[in-house]
Amino acid sequence: MLVQAAGFALLAAISPTALLVMAVFLGSDSPRRTAQLYLAGAVLMTVLMAVTVLLVLRATGLNQPQGRAPRYGLRLGLGILALAGAAVMILRARRARPAPAVSGSSGGQDTPGAGTPRKPGLMSRLTARPRPLTAFIAGLLIFAPSAAFIAAVQVVATANASALETVLAVVIVVVLTVLSVWLPFIAHLVAPEATARALRNANGWLVAHGRTLAVYALAVAGVALVVNGALNL
């Protein structure tokens, strides 16, 4: 149970956005305070969602023997949802590619709308002027539950485990899910300059390949959930 839940939690932890946002906050005027509130928001959202999903699944009886089919049906549905999310990210990436400018036949001007600046997204606005409050909100938003996270909690909720084992498993899931936030935060406390330098060096790679990494994580989680759910139905 622990190994399977931890595996899904690690897939949920793969969030280039979370790491990029942490890099921004650690480079702000008040890095520790801002990053601390970002971590607090991430942990709060993850704990609340873990407890909520756990209680809902237990209340619906999915942890009972007769709940086997719905249990694995839910896992299959989560896998399909994860694969759909990966497909949507791929389509958005293709649409976001800038189209080449097309010159007019008479005036040689670009087509209307070419080069029109995009409106910044919510996360861009929250990180534009890093403050403790916006950092806390960013933590809440970024760590809204994903399919992989719900699958990790479902593994715990439907396992035949004691109360102590369940609590321990939930703690492990939460710690692993917010790995991309607390790990750089602790590293910054120990070695601030080296951590800031490492994050700056990683930023370029994350900007260029972060979406691809997130798509792979969603696809792996989706395939694992679909296979596991389908084989056990």
NORTA-V185881 format. One record per residue. N is the residue number from 1. RES is the residue in one letter. SS is DSSP state (H for helix, E for strand, - for the rest). PSI is psi in whole degrees, 0 to 359 (none if undefined). OMEGA is omega in radians with two decimals (none if undefined). Layout:
[[N	RES	SS	PSI	OMEGA] [N	RES	SS	PSI	OMEGA]]
This chain:
[[1	M	-	312	-3.11] [2	L	H	319	-3.12] [3	V	H	315	-3.13] [4	Q	H	315	3.12] [5	A	H	319	3.13] [6	A	H	323	3.12] [7	G	H	314	3.11] [8	F	H	324	3.12] [9	A	H	322	3.10] [10	L	H	323	3.07] [11	L	H	322	3.10] [12	A	H	334	-3.10] [13	A	H	344	-3.12] [14	I	-	96	-3.09] [15	S	-	93	3.08] [16	P	H	326	3.12] [17	T	H	315	-3.14] [18	A	H	320	-3.13] [19	L	H	320	3.10] [20	L	H	318	3.12] [21	V	H	320	3.09] [22	M	H	321	3.10] [23	A	H	320	3.11] [24	V	H	314	-3.09] [25	F	H	325	3.10] [26	L	H	345	3.08] [27	G	-	9	-3.11] [28	S	-	179	-3.12] [29	D	-	328	3.12] [30	S	-	74	-2.95] [31	P	H	316	-3.06] [32	R	H	316	3.13] [33	R	H	315	-3.12] [34	T	H	314	3.13] [35	A	H	326	3.12] [36	Q	H	317	3.11] [37	L	H	326	3.06] [38	Y	H	314	3.09] [39	L	H	319	3.13] [40	A	H	316	3.11] [41	G	H	318	3.13] [42	A	H	315	-3.13] [43	V	H	317	-3.13] [44	L	H	311	-3.14] [45	M	H	317	-3.10] [46	T	H	317	3.13] [47	V	H	313	-3.13] [48	L	H	317	-3.14] [49	M	H	323	3.12] [50	A	H	313	3.14] [51	V	H	318	-3.13] [52	T	H	311	-3.14] [53	V	H	319	3.13] [54	L	H	311	-3.11] [55	L	H	320	-3.14] [56	V	H	316	-3.12] [57	L	H	322	3.10] [58	R	H	322	-3.12] [59	A	H	329	3.14] [60	T	-	358	3.07] [61	G	-	19	-3.14] [62	L	-	345	3.10] [63	N	-	357	3.14] [64	Q	-	157	-3.13] [65	P	H	322	-3.13] [66	Q	H	350	3.13] [67	G	H	14	-3.09] [68	R	H	310	-3.11] [69	A	H	311	3.08] [70	P	H	326	-3.13] [71	R	H	311	-3.13] [72	Y	H	338	3.01] [73	G	H	320	3.07] [74	L	H	319	3.13] [75	R	H	320	3.08] [76	L	H	317	3.12] [77	G	H	321	3.10] [78	L	H	323	3.11] [79	G	H	317	3.10] [80	I	H	320	3.12] [81	L	H	319	3.12] [82	A	H	318	3.12] [83	L	H	322	3.08] [84	A	H	320	3.09] [85	G	H	319	3.10] [86	A	H	319	3.13] [87	A	H	319	3.12] [88	V	H	319	3.12] [89	M	H	321	3.11] [90	I	H	316	3.14] [91	L	H	319	3.12] [92	R	H	322	3.13] [93	A	H	321	3.13] [94	R	H	321	3.13] [95	R	H	333	-3.10] [96	A	H	347	3.12] [97	R	-	129	-3.12] [98	P	-	130	3.10] [99	A	-	144	3.13] [100	P	-	144	-3.13] [101	A	-	137	3.14] [102	V	-	120	-3.10] [103	S	-	143	3.09] [104	G	-	154	-3.06] [105	S	-	336	-3.07] [106	S	-	314	-3.04] [107	G	-	350	3.13] [108	G	-	20	-3.14] [109	Q	-	156	3.13] [110	D	-	160	3.11] [111	T	-	150	-3.14] [112	P	-	138	3.10] [113	G	-	347	-3.14] [114	A	-	132	3.11] [115	G	-	10	3.12] [116	T	-	125	-3.10] [117	P	-	142	3.14] [118	R	-	149	3.07] [119	K	-	129	-3.11] [120	P	-	143	-3.14] [121	G	-	176	-3.11] [122	L	H	316	-3.11] [123	M	H	325	3.09] [124	S	H	322	3.13] [125	R	H	324	3.14] [126	L	H	331	-3.11] [127	T	H	356	-3.12] [128	A	H	318	3.08] [129	R	-	86	-3.04] [130	P	-	124	3.07] [131	R	-	157	-3.12] [132	P	H	317	-3.11] [133	L	H	313	3.14] [134	T	H	329	3.09] [135	A	H	319	3.11] [136	F	H	317	3.13] [137	I	H	319	3.12] [138	A	H	319	3.10] [139	G	H	319	3.11] [140	L	H	316	-3.05] [141	L	H	315	-3.07] [142	I	H	326	-3.08] [143	F	-	29	2.90] [144	A	-	146	-2.98] [145	P	-	135	3.07] [146	S	-	172	3.13] [147	A	H	320	3.14] [148	A	H	322	3.12] [149	F	H	314	3.12] [150	I	H	322	3.10] [151	A	H	320	3.12] [152	A	H	316	3.13] [153	V	H	325	3.14] [154	Q	H	321	3.10] [155	V	H	318	3.13] [156	V	H	315	-3.05] [157	A	H	327	-3.06] [158	T	-	7	3.12] [159	A	-	151	3.09] [160	N	-	77	-3.04] [161	A	-	159	3.10] [162	S	-	170	3.14] [163	A	H	320	-3.14] [164	L	H	316	3.12] [165	E	H	323	3.12] [166	T	H	314	3.12] [167	V	H	315	3.13] [168	L	H	317	-3.14] [169	A	H	319	3.12] [170	V	H	318	3.11] [171	V	H	316	3.13] [172	I	H	318	3.13] [173	V	H	316	-3.13] [174	V	H	314	-3.12] [175	V	H	316	-3.13] [176	L	H	323	-3.11] [177	T	H	322	-3.12] [178	V	-	23	-3.11] [179	L	H	320	-3.07] [180	S	H	354	3.11] [181	V	H	309	-3.05] [182	W	H	332	-3.13] [183	L	H	309	3.07] [184	P	H	330	3.11] [185	F	H	313	3.11] [186	I	H	320	3.11] [187	A	H	323	3.12] [188	H	H	325	3.09] [189	L	H	323	-3.10] [190	V	H	314	-3.08] [191	A	-	81	-3.03] [192	P	H	315	-3.08] [193	E	H	316	-3.13] [194	A	H	321	3.13] [195	T	H	316	3.12] [196	A	H	320	3.13] [197	R	H	318	3.14] [198	A	H	320	3.13] [199	L	H	321	3.10] [200	R	H	319	3.13] [201	N	H	328	-3.12] [202	A	H	341	-3.06] [203	N	H	313	-3.11] [204	G	H	317	3.14] [205	W	H	319	-3.13] [206	L	H	320	3.11] [207	V	H	320	-3.09] [208	A	H	324	-3.01] [209	H	H	1	-3.08] [210	G	H	318	-3.14] [211	R	H	318	3.12] [212	T	H	317	3.12] [213	L	H	317	3.13] [214	A	H	322	3.11] [215	V	H	316	3.12] [216	Y	H	318	-3.14] [217	A	H	316	3.10] [218	L	H	319	-3.12] [219	A	H	316	3.12] [220	V	H	314	3.11] [221	A	H	317	-3.13] [222	G	H	313	3.14] [223	V	H	316	-3.14] [224	A	H	319	-3.12] [225	L	H	319	3.14] [226	V	H	314	-3.14] [227	V	H	314	-3.13] [228	N	H	318	3.14] [229	G	H	317	-3.09] [230	A	H	321	-3.10] [231	L	H	335	-3.07] [232	N	H	358	3.11] [233	L	-	none	none]]
